[in-house]
Amino acid sequence: MSPGETRPGDLGDRSARLPVFVYGTLRPGGRHHARLLRGRTDHEEPARLPGAALYEGPGFPYAVEEPGGEVHGHLIAPRAADYG
C-alpha cells in the first residue's frame, strides 16, 4: 500500500460510511436534533447500547460502561453529501 492510499473501512475512505449512535437531545424529536441533524441523514432507526448507562456528569450526560445497563438511542446514517 502506498502513502495516502486507503482500503475500504479505513477512516480515510469516504465510501465506508458508518452509522452513528446518538442519545438524548440528538435523537429525533430532541431539541438539538432539529438544529444539527434534521435533513442531514439518510436513515434513522431506534437502537440500544447494551452494557452501558447514562451518567449525569458535569455539563452533560454521557454513556459509561455499566454491566446489565442499557442506553436507548438511535442509529443515524449521515447523508453522503454531509459526511466527513
HUFENHU-V214764 format. One record per pair of residues at least 24 apart in sequence whose C-alpha atoms are under 10 Angstrom apart, sorted by the first residue. I is the first residue (numbers start at 0). J is the second residue. If there is no record, write none. Layout:
# HUFENHU-V214764
I&J  I&J
This chain:
# HUFENHU-V214764
10&83  11&83  12&83  13&79  13&82  13&83  14&79  14&82  16&76  16&77  16&78  16&79  16&82  16&83  17&74  17&75  17&76  17&77  17&82  18&42  18&43  18&73  18&74  18&75  18&76  18&77  19&43  19&73  19&74  19&75  19&76  19&77  20&44  20&45  20&46  20&47  20&48  20&71  20&72  20&73  20&74  20&75  20&76  21&45  21&46  21&47  21&70  21&71  21&72  21&73  21&74  21&75  22&46  22&47  22&48  22&53  22&60  22&61  22&62  22&70  22&71  22&72  22&73  22&74  23&53  23&59  23&60  23&61  23&70  23&71  23&72  23&73  24&72  25&72  25&73  26&71  26&72  26&73  26&74  26&75  27&72  27&73  27&75  36&75  36&77  36&78  38&77  38&78  38&81  39&75  39&76  39&77  39&78  39&79  39&80  39&81  39&82  40&75  40&76  40&77  40&78  40&79  40&80  40&81  40&82  41&75  41&76  41&77  41&78  41&79  42&73  42&74  42&75  42&76  42&77  42&78  43&73  43&74  43&75  43&76  43&77  44&72  44&73  44&74  44&75  44&76  45&71  45&72  45&73  45&74  45&75  46&70  46&71  46&72  46&73  46&74  46&75  47&71  47&72  47&73  47&74  48&72  48&73
